[in-house]
Amino acid sequence: MNGKDAKATIVSMGRSVSEVARALGMSQQNLSNSLSSRDVKSGLIERISEVLGITVADFYHRAAHGGEALNISSIGDNSPNINGNGNHVDTGSAVMEKMADTISAQQATIAKQADIISGLVSKISVS
């Protein structure tokens, strides 16, 4: 998670970075520096979530959805029914489909890179 989203989530919860830093036992500057990163460490997200009184999953959801809380309730077959803005999300297929799309895109990128490397190796071998 990038620091900008993490900071926005803290603020959306009605807390300041300095207030959260104090609760974490660190300086405001140290926390601000950590939140200026493109990739905030998951351990820090866990600690911030604890200070805010929310789960890590809720923290990530709020970061991705403009501060909107994650609402999880069970339905008849014990599969999660996740409601953000009132829309039902079928986590069984929607999340898996997104993951499959991401994996396919990464595999295509790897294949292109392998072709480039093979081309470079063949040029070196000819020389």
Sequence and secondary structure as in RCSB ss.txt:
>XXXX:A:sequence
MNGKDAKATIVSMGRSVSEVARALGMSQQNLSNSLSSRDVKSGLIERISEVLGITVADFYHRAAHGGEALNISSI
GDNSPNINGNGNHVDTGSAVMEKMADTISAQQATIAKQADIISGLVSKISVS
>XXXX:A:secstr
  HHHHHHHHHHTT  HHHHHHHHTS HHHHHHHHTSSS  HHHHHHHHHHHTS HHHHHHHHHTTT   EEEE 
TTS EEEESSS EE TTTHHHHHHHHHHHHHHHHHHHHHHHHHHHHHHHHH 
